[in-house]
Amino acid sequence: MRTKVIVYAALLSLGVVIPAWATPRTLPVSPAHEKEAPLMNEPRQERVTPPVPPRGQMLYENHCMSCHESVVHIRGNHRTRSLAELRGRVSHWANALHLRWGKEEVEEVVTHLNDHYYKFESR
């Protein structure tokens, strides 16, 4: 038996593959079966997906934050005094920056800014 192991080891080192004749073998468990049967003591891990921010927030962060931060919206002397004026400013800067935003995108950014900073009464 020892000679057989030495011969197998020598052939394996040369790159020759020999099937296991002498010992019966069990088939390995596939990874799919391992996932289906977790250990009893092991806590089950659930897939956690992070929350997706609202579209208005993403548009604002991607296109508006490059020139100013949110601090400009909480200063004491707001230059914007109404929701209509805020909508006009967002629309103006979207056109000035060639963003090709439609009414929907402008309204989403206005909603984000109003909900988080200005708190104007909506009609």
Secondary structure, DSSP 8 states (H G I E B T S, - for coil): -HHHHHHHHHHHHTT------SS-------HHHHHHS--SSS------------HHHHHHHHHTTTT--GGGGSSSS-S--SHHHHHHHHHHHHHHTT----HHHHHHHHHHHIIIII-----
